[in-house]
Amino acid sequence: MEFRTHPKTRIGHIHLTVSDLERSIKFYRDILGFEITQFYGEQAVFLSAGGYHHHIGLNTWAGAGAMPPPDGHTGLYHFAILYPNRKELAKVAKRLFEVNYKIDGASDHGVSESIYLSDPDGNGIELYADRREENWPVNSDGHLEMITKPLNIITLLAELDEEN
C-alpha cells in the first residue's frame, strides 16, 4: 500500500531569507496587509493574518544585502497565498494597482484564479482564490483538467462593485 499524507494536511508557513528586513516588512505588511506578530531580535520578524502565530517569517541571517540565487539554479519558484474568496483576491489586486506594484501575470487555472508577482528580493508569489470544488474542471476520466488562461482582471475587480 502506498503512503499518503492525511487529506487535511496544509502547508502552514514560509520562512524567507531577505536582504533588507525593513524593505520586506513594508512589502508584506504595508502592501499585502499581513500583521507583525513578533520580532526575533533585529534580524527576523514574523507576520500573519488573523492572529495566527505566523504565516511568513523573514530573516537577514545570511547578512544584510545578501544576493538572491542567480537564474538557472534550483530553489523556490514561488509560494502561494490562498485568499478565502474571490472578493478578498480582488481587494489585494486593487491594493497592488493603488500602490503601482508590478504584477508579473494573472491566470485563470479553472480550479483557481491567480495573480503573480515578486517580492522585493525576487521571491515569486502567487496570490489566489480557489473556485468551489464542485466547479473544478474534470475530464471524462474524472481527473482534474487544470488550464492556464488569462485572468480577466476587470471581472475580478467587479467583485468590489458589489460592495457599493
C-alpha positions, 0 to 999 in steps of 0.5 A: 500500500502506498503512503499518503499524507492525511487529506487535511494536511496544509502547508502552514508557513514560509520562512524567507531569507531577505536582504533588507528586513525593513524593505520586506516588512513594508512589502508584506505588511504595508502592501499585502496587509499581513500583521507583525506578530513578533520580532526575533531580535533585529534580524527576523520578524514574523507576520500573519493574518488573523492572529495566527502565530505566523504565516511568513517569517523573514530573516537577514541571517545570511547578512544584510544585502545578501544576493538572491540565487542567480537564474538557472539554479534550483530553489523556490519558484514561488509560494502561494497565498490562498485568499478565502474568496474571490472578493478578498483576491480582488481587494489585494489586486486593487491594493497592488494597482493603488500602490503601482506594484508590478504584477508579473501575470494573472491566470485563470487555472479553472480550479483557481484564479491567480495573480503573480508577482515578486517580492522585493528580493525576487521571491515569486508569489502567487496570490489566489482564490480557489473556485468551489470544488464542485466547479473544478474542471474534470475530464471524462476520466474524472481527473482534474483538467487544470488550464492556464488562461488569462485572468480577466482582471476587470471581472475580478475587480467587479467583485468590489462593485458589489460592495457599493 
